């Protein structure tokens, strides 16, 4: 309504996007349709803008009760601004959520000493539990990183340009979430970090309806190869599958015959509500048990 004029319903489309590192939802004003200043010759001077998001199951509460902030940057129709505005937000009763995810790891092939096994890790959180915030995995002492198989890690510049060399690909990752109809999937890169850490980072570059990037820090801890993902977004994941190549492309090499030892990984998982899950995880291998007569 503009004075005595009824201009009908005006549809203005706003572009939604996700921050690839935090999975925070953003309304991208630069890619959205502008709020009209003149409609059918009538100048519009907006006095009040209210947005009601009430579609069923369109939004979910976080599983962290840490204080958060809704942020907005506003611009005037004649180029005034920007003006920043914010509003405090905090969920409640997060500690009541359970946290009992399942993790399975398997080495395929390459069981002998100096062999390069392929690695498959499957994480399966329970529906309704607190979301995963961080994961740390210490591989068995029998596994080392084969320096000879670190060929041409991807630089940050190449990664940002989508031009990582084939030799920097370690494997493939796939993530399922009830929020999307199709999984997010993409390569796992060995990416340089500008000298911030001694070894390159393991980076999951997941694509689909949105892009999500997860960075894992790789180092050595008490003689074991350690990988830490410390900033998983507070979003539900029903299944995560990581597959690292073996053989000539394998990053890991055995210092012992896997059929003569029982490889066990140490796993530490943390939820966004503060709950933790620590375990010693037996790793399955392709070793065959000797059959009796």
BAPAPA-525710 format. One line per field, with one value per residue: residue number from 0; residue in one letter; x, z, y of N, C-alpha, C in turn. Coordinates in pm, whole numbers, always signed. Layout:
<pts>
vexza [NUM|...]
loza [A|...]
n.px [X|...]
n.pz [Z|...]
n.py [Y|...]
ca.px [X|...]
ca.pz [Z|...]
ca.py [Y|...]
c.px [X|...]
c.pz [Z|...]
c.py [Y|...]
</pts>
This chain:
<pts>
vexza [0|1|2|3|4|5|6|7|8|9|10|11|12|13|14|15|16|17|18|19|20|21|22|23|24|25|26|27|28|29|30|31|32|33|34|35|36|37|38|39|40|41|42|43|44|45|46|47|48|49|50|51|52|53|54|55|56|57|58|59|60|61|62|63|64|65|66|67|68|69|70|71|72|73|74|75|76|77|78|79|80|81|82|83|84|85|86|87|88|89|90|91|92|93|94|95|96|97|98|99|100|101|102|103|104|105|106|107|108|109|110|111|112|113|114|115|116|117|118|119|120|121|122|123|124|125|126|127|128|129|130|131|132|133|134|135|136|137|138|139|140|141|142|143|144|145|146|147|148|149|150|151|152|153|154|155|156|157|158|159|160|161|162|163|164|165|166|167|168|169|170|171|172|173|174|175|176|177|178|179|180|181|182|183|184|185|186|187|188|189|190|191|192|193|194|195|196|197|198|199|200|201|202|203|204|205|206|207|208|209|210|211|212|213|214|215|216|217|218|219|220|221|222|223|224|225|226|227|228|229|230|231|232|233|234|235|236|237|238|239|240|241|242|243|244|245|246|247|248|249|250|251|252|253|254|255|256|257|258|259|260|261|262|263|264|265|266|267|268|269|270|271|272|273|274|275|276|277|278|279|280|281|282|283|284|285|286|287|288|289|290|291|292]
loza [X|X|X|X|X|X|X|X|X|X|X|X|X|X|X|X|X|X|X|X|X|X|X|X|X|X|X|X|X|X|X|X|X|X|X|X|X|X|X|X|X|X|X|X|X|X|X|X|X|X|X|X|X|X|X|X|X|X|X|X|X|X|X|X|X|X|X|X|X|X|X|X|X|X|X|X|X|X|X|X|X|X|X|X|X|X|X|X|X|X|X|X|X|X|X|X|X|X|X|X|X|X|X|X|X|X|X|X|X|X|X|X|X|X|X|X|X|X|X|X|X|X|X|X|X|X|X|X|X|X|X|X|X|X|X|X|X|X|X|X|X|X|X|X|X|X|X|X|X|X|X|X|X|X|X|X|X|X|X|X|X|X|X|X|X|X|X|X|X|X|X|X|X|X|X|X|X|X|X|X|X|X|X|X|X|X|X|X|X|X|X|X|X|X|X|X|X|X|X|X|X|X|X|X|X|X|X|X|X|X|X|X|X|X|X|X|X|X|X|X|X|X|X|X|X|X|X|X|X|X|X|X|X|X|X|X|X|X|X|X|X|X|X|X|X|X|X|X|X|X|X|X|X|X|X|X|X|X|X|X|X|X|X|X|X|X|X|X|X|X|X|X|X|X|X|X|X|X|X|X|X|X|X|X|X|X|X|X|X|X|X|X|X]
n.px [+85|+62|-6|-309|-290|-301|-63|-37|+105|+449|+729|+1042|+1343|+1580|+1918|+2046|+2326|+2601|+2856|+3158|+3336|+3229|+2964|+2760|+2454|+2403|+2258|+2302|+2344|+2454|+2404|+2134|+1794|+1726|+1555|+1275|+1278|+1110|+785|+570|+572|+536|+704|+880|+915|+1057|+952|+944|+1064|+997|+1079|+951|+1017|+880|+847|+787|+1027|+1235|+1440|+1683|+1762|+2082|+2322|+2488|+2514|+2649|+2695|+2572|+2555|+2334|+2388|+2390|+2439|+2365|+2257|+2191|+1946|+2049|+2314|+2412|+2577|+2802|+2588|+2621|+2448|+2341|+2227|+2182|+2191|+2101|+2090|+1917|+1943|+2121|+2297|+2153|+2144|+2244|+2551|+2673|+2838|+2926|+3223|+3412|+3704|+3904|+4177|+4273|+4420|+4782|+4913|+5160|+5493|+5628|+5425|+5149|+4863|+4520|+4281|+3973|+3734|+3445|+3209|+2932|+2699|+2436|+2092|+1943|+2129|+2385|+2570|+2872|+3175|+3454|+3726|+3976|+4228|+4456|+4675|+4780|+5106|+5239|+5210|+5332|+5397|+5468|+5726|+5819|+5593|+5468|+5381|+5403|+5220|+4910|+4895|+4775|+4692|+4649|+4446|+4237|+4185|+4085|+4261|+4421|+4697|+4696|+4856|+4826|+4599|+4457|+4250|+3900|+3596|+3275|+2974|+2674|+2371|+2070|+1962|+1989|+1897|+2077|+2405|+2705|+3013|+3358|+3708|+3992|+4246|+4604|+4726|+4934|+5034|+5159|+5382|+5290|+5253|+5443|+5385|+5186|+4834|+4537|+4272|+3927|+3727|+3424|+3152|+2832|+2498|+2579|+2905|+3142|+3421|+3665|+3935|+4205|+4454|+4772|+5010|+5273|+5237|+5360|+5497|+5305|+5101|+4900|+4580|+4381|+4065|+3923|+3718|+3445|+3131|+2830|+2613|+2375|+2493|+2445|+2601|+2945|+3195|+3524|+3783|+4102|+4359|+4553|+4845|+5051|+4982|+4944|+4945|+5018|+5249|+5343|+5523|+5543|+5437|+5101|+4950|+5068|+5042|+4809|+4647|+4556|+4368|+4362|+4094|+3940|+3651|+3450|+3161|+2935|+2800|+2969|+3005|+3205|+3373|+3583|+3796|+3951|+4015|+3988|+4137|+4022|+4159|+4284|+4383|+4389|+4253|+4425|+4318|+4213|+4268]
n.pz [+0|-91|+14|-125|-310|-419|-480|-513|-474|-423|-527|-404|-456|-254|-221|-84|+89|+202|+446|+360|+548|+808|+780|+827|+758|+506|+383|+76|-24|-250|-453|-466|-547|-564|-318|-435|-540|-679|-786|-1039|-1106|-863|-597|-344|-5|+227|+548|+738|+776|+798|+853|+829|+901|+865|+767|+797|+959|+830|+953|+1204|+1550|+1700|+1844|+2031|+2320|+2340|+2340|+2064|+1764|+1562|+1261|+1059|+770|+652|+378|+234|-10|-175|-166|+90|+398|+480|+746|+1045|+1221|+1500|+1683|+1982|+2034|+2180|+2240|+2447|+2708|+2599|+2706|+2768|+2549|+2404|+2309|+2111|+1883|+1613|+1494|+1238|+1115|+847|+704|+380|+172|+114|+348|+433|+567|+481|+304|+149|+273|+177|+322|+489|+650|+844|+980|+1190|+1321|+1572|+1514|+1641|+1841|+1992|+1771|+1594|+1689|+1692|+1596|+1669|+1564|+1637|+1471|+1460|+1600|+1406|+1166|+932|+770|+433|+308|+50|-101|-88|-305|-464|-304|-279|-313|-121|-286|-529|-442|-376|-629|-748|-872|-798|-817|-963|-813|-551|-448|-205|-161|-130|-14|+144|+253|+432|+504|+680|+603|+335|+9|-147|-106|+8|-157|-247|-335|-126|-23|+3|+140|+140|+415|+440|+607|+866|+999|+1034|+859|+557|+540|+573|+366|+330|+59|-4|-223|-365|-328|-174|-76|+138|+344|+515|+736|+827|+1070|+1043|+1215|+1431|+1719|+2009|+1867|+1688|+1398|+1380|+1325|+1322|+1325|+1397|+1383|+1309|+1157|+1331|+1251|+1152|+1073|+910|+814|+745|+516|+463|+235|+180|-57|-146|-207|-481|-458|-195|+118|+366|+516|+613|+903|+1015|+977|+923|+975|+1182|+1400|+1612|+1495|+1646|+1685|+1846|+1943|+1968|+2018|+2005|+2104|+2012|+2235|+2442|+2533|+2531|+2361|+2402|+2279|+2221|+1920|+1742|+1432|+1131|+904|+595|+658|+669|+873|+984|+891|+1073|+1064]
n.py [-119|+216|+506|+600|+400|+67|-149|-416|-750|-771|-940|-1014|-1155|-1317|-1407|-1698|-1827|-2033|-2003|-2144|-2247|-2232|-2298|-2121|-1956|-1718|-1421|-1308|-1001|-880|-1057|-1064|-961|-613|-411|-251|+95|+256|+191|+114|+383|+506|+648|+472|+480|+313|+233|+34|-289|-621|-955|-1271|-1597|-1888|-2143|-2489|-2688|-2565|-2432|-2511|-2550|-2475|-2708|-2622|-2424|-2193|-1839|-1658|-1453|-1270|-1108|-812|-611|-299|-98|+220|+333|+524|+484|+524|+441|+164|+33|-134|-385|-584|-875|-1045|-1399|-1709|-2051|-2298|-2549|-2736|-2921|-3146|-3308|-3615|-3789|-4009|-4119|-4346|-4500|-4644|-4795|-4904|-5081|-5143|-5382|-5394|-5511|-5603|-5537|-5222|-5189|-5011|-4932|-4874|-4651|-4654|-4470|-4450|-4249|-4242|-4060|-4044|-3983|-3690|-3650|-3439|-3229|-3309|-3157|-3164|-3379|-3612|-3826|-4074|-4268|-4618|-4707|-4845|-4720|-4489|-4173|-4174|-4012|-4007|-4026|-3788|-3578|-3283|-3094|-2914|-2563|-2279|-2075|-2211|-2381|-2203|-2111|-2332|-2512|-2733|-2958|-3292|-3466|-3387|-3491|-3691|-3867|-3934|-3784|-3806|-3670|-3701|-3540|-3469|-3229|-3178|-3298|-3440|-3587|-3416|-3405|-3471|-3417|-3512|-3315|-3272|-3000|-2717|-2505|-2264|-2277|-2273|-2508|-2814|-3024|-3059|-2972|-3174|-3152|-3142|-3099|-3032|-3058|-2970|-2892|-2683|-2556|-2696|-2668|-2844|-2849|-3047|-3092|-3226|-3412|-3541|-3736|-3855|-4055|-4142|-4098|-3819|-3678|-3392|-3257|-2966|-2781|-2844|-2770|-2669|-2855|-3104|-3429|-3726|-3928|-3981|-4041|-4123|-4178|-4280|-4305|-4597|-4806|-4710|-4446|-4415|-4252|-4345|-4574|-4903|-4991|-5231|-5574|-5593|-5814|-5937|-5786|-5608|-5357|-5056|-4766|-4446|-4254|-3943|-3771|-3482|-3298|-3029|-2946|-2984|-3245|-3549|-3818|-4076|-4331|-4653|-4781|-5072|-5153|-5276|-5516|-5666|-5911|-6261|-6514|-6804|-7121|-7408|-7765]
ca.px [+0|+134|-113|-435|-263|-273|+28|-37|+214|+580|+820|+1183|+1419|+1705|+2009|+2101|+2452|+2663|+2999|+3213|+3415|+3149|+2828|+2662|+2370|+2418|+2178|+2399|+2277|+2509|+2347|+1989|+1721|+1716|+1423|+1244|+1265|+994|+701|+462|+579|+513|+824|+859|+1003|+1033|+961|+950|+1085|+991|+1095|+897|+1059|+795|+828|+811|+1154|+1331|+1553|+1707|+1842|+2215|+2336|+2575|+2447|+2737|+2630|+2595|+2508|+2280|+2452|+2340|+2501|+2259|+2298|+2082|+1915|+2131|+2454|+2454|+2619|+2720|+2556|+2621|+2354|+2355|+2130|+2230|+2109|+2158|+2000|+1912|+1926|+2202|+2365|+2068|+2161|+2343|+2656|+2728|+2860|+3001|+3332|+3476|+3820|+3954|+4289|+4251|+4542|+4907|+4927|+5298|+5582|+5654|+5305|+5074|+4720|+4415|+4211|+3833|+3680|+3301|+3154|+2786|+2635|+2296|+1996|+1898|+2241|+2459|+2650|+3016|+3250|+3596|+3767|+4120|+4258|+4596|+4688|+4869|+5248|+5290|+5185|+5409|+5374|+5574|+5768|+5837|+5463|+5416|+5421|+5341|+5099|+4838|+4914|+4650|+4653|+4592|+4320|+4135|+4155|+4034|+4361|+4514|+4754|+4647|+4938|+4791|+4474|+4481|+4137|+3767|+3510|+3132|+2901|+2528|+2303|+1925|+1922|+1999|+1850|+2192|+2524|+2816|+3129|+3467|+3841|+4069|+4374|+4717|+4740|+5034|+4977|+5245|+5480|+5229|+5275|+5551|+5329|+5068|+4704|+4444|+4157|+3809|+3663|+3296|+3067|+2696|+2416|+2668|+3043|+3190|+3565|+3711|+4080|+4260|+4595|+4845|+5140|+5311|+5213|+5410|+5535|+5192|+5047|+4778|+4502|+4283|+3965|+3886|+3615|+3330|+3015|+2723|+2506|+2359|+2550|+2399|+2708|+3062|+3282|+3653|+3860|+4236|+4416|+4665|+4933|+5148|+4937|+4915|+5022|+5067|+5331|+5353|+5656|+5532|+5337|+4974|+4893|+5138|+5008|+4669|+4647|+4452|+4373|+4304|+3999|+3878|+3545|+3388|+3035|+2918|+2746|+3073|+3024|+3319|+3374|+3718|+3795|+4059|+3939|+4057|+4127|+4010|+4255|+4254|+4453|+4304|+4289|+4464|+4215|+4260|+4232]
ca.pz [+0|-97|+18|-174|-418|-387|-586|-519|-410|-485|-493|-408|-428|-182|-243|+35|+69|+325|+464|+338|+661|+930|+742|+866|+648|+475|+276|-7|-83|-381|-552|-448|-613|-474|-277|-533|-494|-749|-836|-1122|-1101|-727|-513|-223|+106|+322|+688|+828|+706|+891|+783|+905|+844|+941|+700|+888|+952|+745|+1037|+1321|+1657|+1716|+1960|+2124|+2392|+2347|+2292|+1923|+1722|+1429|+1213|+933|+719|+579|+287|+189|-152|-248|-140|+227|+476|+547|+888|+1102|+1330|+1552|+1785|+2056|+2029|+2257|+2262|+2586|+2741|+2508|+2780|+2777|+2428|+2414|+2206|+2100|+1742|+1583|+1398|+1192|+1028|+786|+611|+270|+97|+170|+488|+467|+602|+368|+222|+158|+275|+162|+449|+483|+781|+836|+1103|+1186|+1440|+1594|+1493|+1764|+1931|+1968|+1650|+1610|+1683|+1666|+1592|+1669|+1544|+1641|+1406|+1532|+1582|+1289|+1044|+912|+644|+336|+254|-94|-168|-79|-433|-511|-232|-334|-240|-90|-406|-622|-386|-391|-771|-798|-965|-727|-904|-933|-712|-417|-407|-118|-163|-158|+104|+116|+375|+420|+605|+657|+557|+189|-59|-201|-22|-35|-178|-319|-308|-6|-70|+89|+106|+219|+509|+452|+713|+999|+1058|+965|+751|+493|+599|+501|+345|+265|-23|-34|-313|-387|-330|-115|-59|+275|+352|+648|+738|+930|+1097|+1047|+1281|+1503|+1863|+2079|+1770|+1604|+1309|+1437|+1242|+1406|+1268|+1520|+1362|+1235|+1178|+1417|+1160|+1162|+972|+935|+779|+681|+465|+413|+171|+141|-154|-105|-317|-527|-416|-52|+204|+482|+492|+731|+957|+1060|+909|+993|+1013|+1302|+1510|+1616|+1486|+1724|+1678|+1958|+1885|+2060|+1951|+2092|+2052|+2029|+2368|+2541|+2561|+2464|+2345|+2380|+2264|+2151|+1811|+1660|+1289|+1053|+795|+504|+701|+679|+982|+941|+920|+1126|+984]
ca.py [+0|+343|+606|+542|+305|-73|-194|-562|-823|-753|-1051|-979|-1278|-1298|-1520|-1761|-1898|-2081|-1985|-2279|-2292|-2241|-2339|-2019|-1910|-1576|-1362|-1236|-886|-849|-1149|-1061|-854|-498|-364|-146|+234|+310|+83|+168|+528|+555|+637|+393|+512|+203|+273|-80|-416|-734|-1083|-1384|-1727|-1980|-2271|-2601|-2760|-2495|-2394|-2596|-2491|-2533|-2796|-2551|-2316|-2076|-1718|-1630|-1322|-1247|-986|-756|-489|-230|+9|+304|+322|+620|+454|+552|+325|+62|+40|-269|-411|-720|-916|-1161|-1521|-1819|-2165|-2342|-2691|-2819|-3028|-3264|-3389|-3722|-3787|-4144|-4153|-4468|-4483|-4768|-4770|-5026|-5077|-5238|-5411|-5345|-5552|-5637|-5428|-5131|-5180|-4885|-4966|-4773|-4631|-4615|-4434|-4421|-4193|-4246|-4003|-4080|-3874|-3627|-3623|-3316|-3237|-3324|-3032|-3189|-3519|-3637|-3968|-4115|-4397|-4710|-4678|-4917|-4641|-4366|-4102|-4199|-3883|-4021|-4019|-3652|-3518|-3159|-3052|-2798|-2438|-2211|-2000|-2308|-2430|-2099|-2098|-2460|-2565|-2820|-3061|-3427|-3533|-3344|-3558|-3806|-3959|-3880|-3775|-3795|-3638|-3705|-3462|-3465|-3097|-3172|-3419|-3511|-3571|-3331|-3491|-3408|-3472|-3480|-3262|-3240|-2859|-2647|-2408|-2147|-2293|-2266|-2640|-2884|-3106|-3001|-3003|-3260|-3065|-3198|-2996|-3096|-2980|-3016|-2772|-2583|-2598|-2699|-2697|-2883|-2858|-3133|-3069|-3352|-3404|-3662|-3727|-3973|-4157|-4182|-3996|-3762|-3586|-3322|-3167|-2895|-2679|-2893|-2682|-2719|-2897|-3249|-3518|-3862|-4022|-3923|-4147|-4076|-4284|-4240|-4399|-4681|-4844|-4612|-4313|-4420|-4163|-4421|-4692|-4988|-5023|-5370|-5655|-5572|-5943|-5984|-5694|-5569|-5211|-4989|-4620|-4373|-4160|-3847|-3696|-3381|-3244|-2886|-2917|-3010|-3387|-3609|-3963|-4125|-4477|-4725|-4840|-5172|-5128|-5399|-5531|-5776|-6033|-6379|-6606|-6938|-7220|-7536|-7883]
c.px [+89|+30|-242|-414|-234|-191|+39|+81|+342|+672|+963|+1262|+1553|+1790|+2064|+2230|+2503|+2809|+3064|+3291|+3333|+3008|+2722|+2585|+2387|+2318|+2272|+2329|+2325|+2448|+2194|+1925|+1707|+1571|+1387|+1229|+1144|+915|+581|+454|+560|+643|+792|+963|+974|+1053|+987|+964|+1090|+994|+1046|+938|+986|+768|+868|+943|+1256|+1457|+1561|+1785|+1982|+2216|+2437|+2496|+2539|+2665|+2669|+2533|+2451|+2333|+2391|+2420|+2402|+2317|+2175|+2065|+1998|+2279|+2501|+2495|+2761|+2698|+2546|+2522|+2370|+2251|+2182|+2133|+2179|+2054|+2008|+1901|+2006|+2267|+2283|+2082|+2270|+2446|+2721|+2746|+2938|+3106|+3392|+3588|+3871|+4072|+4265|+4380|+4665|+4929|+5072|+5378|+5625|+5536|+5232|+4924|+4632|+4336|+4067|+3784|+3534|+3254|+3003|+2730|+2489|+2208|+1949|+2007|+2298|+2549|+2799|+3085|+3395|+3624|+3918|+4143|+4409|+4605|+4782|+5016|+5309|+5280|+5266|+5364|+5493|+5611|+5784|+5707|+5397|+5464|+5337|+5212|+5038|+4868|+4778|+4600|+4589|+4457|+4209|+4093|+4098|+4129|+4464|+4568|+4703|+4726|+4906|+4665|+4507|+4369|+4008|+3684|+3366|+3058|+2752|+2469|+2153|+1876|+1919|+1954|+1965|+2313|+2619|+2938|+3236|+3600|+3895|+4208|+4478|+4755|+4843|+4969|+5068|+5346|+5423|+5246|+5378|+5502|+5213|+4940|+4626|+4312|+4047|+3738|+3533|+3208|+2930|+2609|+2492|+2809|+3081|+3337|+3600|+3861|+4123|+4409|+4665|+4979|+5170|+5294|+5253|+5437|+5424|+5148|+4913|+4713|+4392|+4195|+3899|+3769|+3501|+3209|+2907|+2600|+2496|+2420|+2506|+2507|+2821|+3157|+3409|+3729|+3993|+4295|+4531|+4755|+5032|+5111|+4916|+5005|+5084|+5149|+5345|+5498|+5660|+5430|+5206|+4910|+4961|+5114|+4858|+4663|+4527|+4473|+4312|+4219|+3940|+3778|+3483|+3264|+3027|+2859|+2846|+3094|+3139|+3305|+3516|+3718|+3925|+3991|+4023|+4033|+4122|+4110|+4210|+4327|+4352|+4351|+4324|+4358|+4278|+4219|+4085]
c.pz [+0|-104|-28|-277|-362|-503|-591|-447|-490|-436|-510|-366|-362|-195|-111|-1|+204|+328|+453|+456|+787|+906|+791|+743|+630|+368|+198|-78|-223|-490|-546|-531|-517|-435|-368|-469|-558|-806|-908|-1111|-964|-648|-382|-118|+219|+465|+780|+744|+808|+811|+876|+834|+924|+869|+793|+856|+859|+824|+1157|+1425|+1655|+1833|+2059|+2190|+2413|+2288|+2147|+1887|+1581|+1382|+1081|+899|+624|+496|+247|+39|-237|-219|+0|+298|+440|+696|+940|+1217|+1374|+1659|+1851|+2040|+2109|+2278|+2408|+2593|+2647|+2579|+2789|+2655|+2448|+2302|+2203|+1953|+1729|+1477|+1366|+1096|+975|+695|+504|+190|+172|+314|+529|+505|+476|+271|+246|+156|+241|+292|+421|+626|+763|+973|+1090|+1316|+1451|+1572|+1628|+1865|+1902|+1847|+1681|+1594|+1646|+1669|+1584|+1659|+1547|+1582|+1486|+1507|+1460|+1161|+1043|+783|+553|+269|+102|-172|-151|-204|-462|-436|-295|-249|-211|-211|-507|-573|-406|-536|-831|-895|-893|-822|-866|-823|-570|-364|-327|-126|-189|-30|+61|+247|+347|+535|+577|+606|+405|+129|-110|-111|-80|-50|-258|-278|-171|-55|+41|+52|+198|+305|+532|+563|+853|+1074|+974|+846|+685|+564|+510|+489|+270|+191|-78|-116|-326|-401|-269|-109|+87|+273|+496|+644|+856|+946|+1116|+1115|+1347|+1652|+1929|+1981|+1680|+1517|+1364|+1336|+1327|+1320|+1386|+1505|+1275|+1261|+1262|+1331|+1165|+1044|+1005|+902|+710|+643|+408|+356|+124|+50|-91|-223|-353|-487|-265|+29|+320|+438|+623|+774|+1010|+973|+987|+1037|+1137|+1422|+1507|+1613|+1559|+1715|+1806|+1900|+1995|+1979|+2051|+2024|+2080|+2166|+2479|+2574|+2478|+2458|+2309|+2372|+2200|+2046|+1735|+1511|+1215|+938|+703|+539|+716|+794|+925|+985|+973|+1035|+1003]
c.py [+124|+453|+541|+432|+166|-129|-346|-624|-805|-864|-1004|-1103|-1245|-1425|-1571|-1834|-1944|-2041|-2123|-2333|-2314|-2292|-2242|-1972|-1759|-1537|-1271|-1122|-855|-936|-1151|-951|-736|-469|-246|-7|+302|+193|+144|+321|+588|+541|+563|+434|+414|+252|+154|-206|-528|-863|-1195|-1514|-1834|-2112|-2385|-2670|-2693|-2458|-2487|-2518|-2550|-2628|-2740|-2439|-2196|-1955|-1690|-1495|-1329|-1112|-942|-632|-424|-116|+89|+296|+418|+601|+485|+422|+283|+90|-102|-277|-556|-747|-1043|-1277|-1630|-1928|-2209|-2494|-2782|-2937|-3155|-3355|-3493|-3708|-3924|-4183|-4284|-4439|-4618|-4731|-4903|-4996|-5183|-5254|-5365|-5383|-5577|-5513|-5354|-5126|-5048|-4917|-4846|-4767|-4588|-4589|-4392|-4374|-4186|-4189|-4050|-3958|-3820|-3598|-3484|-3335|-3242|-3189|-3053|-3338|-3527|-3786|-3987|-4255|-4487|-4674|-4748|-4835|-4513|-4300|-4126|-4067|-3889|-4012|-3882|-3578|-3396|-3125|-2927|-2674|-2374|-2133|-2094|-2358|-2328|-2080|-2226|-2527|-2651|-2927|-3199|-3497|-3493|-3411|-3683|-3909|-3883|-3884|-3756|-3775|-3634|-3623|-3463|-3330|-3087|-3304|-3504|-3490|-3467|-3422|-3418|-3467|-3434|-3438|-3260|-3097|-2792|-2539|-2289|-2155|-2284|-2398|-2715|-2964|-3032|-3045|-3099|-3185|-3139|-3086|-3054|-3003|-3048|-2894|-2654|-2640|-2589|-2741|-2730|-2911|-2944|-3108|-3203|-3330|-3538|-3638|-3858|-4087|-4204|-4065|-3949|-3667|-3526|-3232|-3096|-2799|-2729|-2804|-2750|-2750|-3049|-3323|-3659|-3966|-3946|-4035|-4083|-4195|-4227|-4347|-4478|-4709|-4734|-4470|-4306|-4329|-4239|-4542|-4770|-5005|-5166|-5441|-5644|-5703|-6002|-5893|-5668|-5416|-5149|-4839|-4562|-4260|-4072|-3765|-3600|-3325|-3095|-2850|-2950|-3156|-3443|-3760|-4006|-4276|-4526|-4811|-4943|-5146|-5262|-5398|-5645|-5904|-6146|-6468|-6743|-7039|-7348|-7650|-7912]
</pts>
